[in-house]
């Protein structure tokens, strides 16, 4: 049986500083049957010129700027591979990423997608591996953020098409949203425990408006999963814990963005549905019971600034 063709799809927008390294890591894959497709999503910098140097070793596609989900769907439509590997413009693949995943997942015989932990590049000069999330903890890991970022997956192309492709409903969480749909629709996940992708994370201050957008998008994705679990009666105690902590974090983001009423409303509605799990720290619970969520968060913020550190205040 011939080895399957694997497509590597790289969407890029104004990625002149980083996309060349991403493309080089894709072309360096040890898997003998690959095609590398790069889609320039309406860049206004020197991205197109940087990519010209890789022709004819890549297929270069272009479109007016329509966003990452549209770019990934265009790559999916153009791909010829049985499997597809997406890679963001500022991330990297290790040379044996695809080969190792297929080997460790028994060549994907019973898989719709294969996932591996990422190596986290946080700018310190060293790479920190994510712990692998076992298949039996898949949904808990989804809630708690233990699953890999986009580059950590290898998808069966037809499976992504059955899901309807990528969605633009939560652009900051598009990979998280897609994986959530895959879980709800019963796609077969298989763990390959060896890290194979490098996720470059550059942390810094986040403006209140972006925090608000971040929180609203994450809230929508979480609520969709929680409603599905309500309807399917799929809750377990570990899922309640993981989901409760995720919902509380979103409520905290809303409060920190300055939207106190929205945070209070979100907290109250999630509490009524049994979806939220505030910290168990006694001091915080006193604040919460005495002042309500938004005021408790304001007091906790002041105390954190004063370096008053009862755990999880």
Secondary structure, 3 states (H helix, E strand, C coil): CCCCCEEEEEEECCCCCCHHHHHHHHHCCCCCCEEEEEEEECCCCCHHHHHHCCCCCCEEEEECCCCHHHHHHHHHHHCCCCEEEECCCCCEECCCHHHHHHHHCHHHCCCCEEECCEEEECCCCCEEECCCCCHHHHHHHHHHCCCCCHHHEEEEHHHHHHHCCCCCCCHHHHHHHHHHHHHHCCCCEEECCCCCEEEECCCCCCCHHHHHHHHHHHHHHHHHHHHHHHHHCCCCHHHHHHHHHHHHHHHHHHHHCCCHHHHHHHHHHHHHCCCCCCCCCHHHHHHHHHHCHHHHHHHHHHHHHCCCCCCCC
